[in-house]
Amino acid sequence: MYNLLAAEGLDGSLSEIVTKLQALMNSFWIYIVLALAAVVVVWGAYVGIKIAIAHRNEEKINARDMVKNLIIGIVIIFVVAMGAPLLINGLSAWVGTGA
């Protein structure tokens, strides 16, 4: 009987945490996306300038590596941005709050 009550209490606190996480993500989501977009634009401009002023082969190779890193970073940001809400919704379904 005690274990059943403890499990119900745990489910209640988990559902509260999931609800608060969803509210937090909903309130800050647009600002997070705008900040990440601004970082990508600024870093992309910086990499573009580095490519434009590269004269030696070594500088061009470094600039190409920076472009590769920028693309990888954009992919990682996209995966995290799309995965976070899905993870929270999955956690909500697992807990049973029914988002």
Steps between C-alpha positions, in 0.01 A plus 500: 500500500780739590682428171183578304461835675867582442465419129192721471688784668793456264270504196340818631833677544622381159187632334552835674859512373391415146227764511749762620751397230234534233400844627866607508565377146185669372591832658865511386488306172486800264785675682719190487439460126571871435822490704623190320414652162691817591805297601490308172469820295786676682729196488411443134595861420827457686581181309409670172737785573776253590449324166499829308829622648681163488799525266724209589405134463524444876253781568261365236514151653430644846209701359354188335529316830313787666221464241479126573483572875230762441287251305549232766405753769184597313400133469563440872300811596213384277500151648502633857233761422272238348584230754440695821123545459466140381692382805279703732184372331631144521573547868150639544345198327720264703393662826140498384410868509384491139648816352 
